[in-house]
Amino acid sequence: MASTPAPTTADSAAPQARSVLRDPAFLRLWAGTTASGLATWALPFVLGLAVLHRDLSAAGLGIVLAARTVGFLLAVAVGGVLADRHSRRAVVLWSGLAAAAAAPLLAAGLGRSLALMTAAAALAGAGQGACRPAFQALTAETVDPARRQQANAAMTLAVRSSTLAGPALTALLAAWLDTATLLLGIGVLWLAAALVPGRGAAAAAPVSAADAHAGAAAGPAARPTPAPASAPSSSTACARRAAIPGSSPAWAPSSPSSPSATPPPASPCP
């Protein structure tokens, strides 16, 4: 007698997902996000060092930082729309290049032109604000859904750690470098944020369209099988028989002279 093989469990059949830290595409995206975070949090401290070196007044520092904040707030909403309608990788590229171009302008205006530094700070804030939603959306294009939780955790770690690492590295490098050089270093970080991340996969279709496509691809196997037609009940059959014109009753004597004729078997119809 042939024995039935034991069913294979789903856990043993499903391969284990590879860690996102071993994915080169995600590591490039993570490096770009880290570089943008370091540049973002280093800039206010570099400008503060410019005040200490008397290259920028305290009032000028307030104006420059306010312009940077205004550029950031205006670009966040626009960057989200651009990331939805266009390539997320292109939004990251151009926003990073814009912020990188602002760094040498800040260095050129340091101690010379407050208006130039204000315009450059607004450009840097706009680049920072536009790239943030695009970086978040690019994570979904780079990592598959099974590993997306790991990817989001790694990206959050990069953003949170850069808030501490950016000022700390600025204070450390300030012992050997001047303010203008530090501003140029921020520009290099923005260049890395713009150029290092990969292209990413194609954008996913809307959920409703994906579900409809999956249902169509499944074919007849996904459709419910109709239940077999059951025989009509006796009451239904009797009602159909009574509705037919000229139908005879279930039984009647063949003639009055033969009342003792044996009736047929009892019919379910009354």
Order of alpha helices (4+ residues) and beta strands (2+ residues): alpha-alpha-alpha-alpha-alpha-alpha-alpha-alpha-alpha
